[in-house]
Each structure stands twice: as structure tokens, then as C-alpha cells.
Amino acid sequence: MINKTSYHPQAEAELKEAALYLNHESKDLGILFLNDIDFSMQQIKENPESAPIIKNNVRRKLLSKFPYSIFYIIRKDQIRILAVAHQKRRPFYWHSRQ
């Protein structure tokens, strides 16, 4: 289990933007989204290698209730979140992030 996580600044912005957008669309939808993120992050921390590698050493964890993915890498002592992306967004736009 890896307890330490860090977010690329753009991934953190994507997360906040998505939650705000969803809350604007429907009351409390953003909160449900953040709960889904928290659930997925707990799964990643408990078993970081369970998500498939999609490019180089980047893994993708699909959210269970929303059409979003968490893209991350496993570092020695932490999980680094590179992107929180809608699944319809252009693929690999986050590729240069580390």
C-alpha cells in the first residue's frame, strides 16, 4: 500500500473544474463525483499495480460511476496523478506531464 499521493497542478485543476461543472449541472453531482474519485484513489493506494499500463509507465484507473479516468504513475514512495480526464477528451493530451 502506498499512502502518499501528489497531483500534477493541471490534474488538480482538472479535478476541481470537473467537480464544479458537475455541481453546476445538477445539485450535489460534483460531490458524488469527488466521492467516486476518493473511492478510486483508495483502490489505487491499496493496489497501485492493478490498473493497466496504457503508455510507458502510465496507468489508467476508470471511475466506477462517471466517464472519467485517473492517469497516474507509481514512484518509489508515492502515486503521482498526471490527469483526471473525461473519457471523451482527446487521448494522451497529458502525455508531457510528469
Protein Blocks (a to p, Z undefined) as FASTA:
>chain_A
ZZbdcddfklmmmmmmmmmmmmmmpghklmmmmmmmmmmmmmmmmmmmlpccfbhjbccd
ddfkbccdddddddfkbccdfbdcdfkbcehklmmgZZ
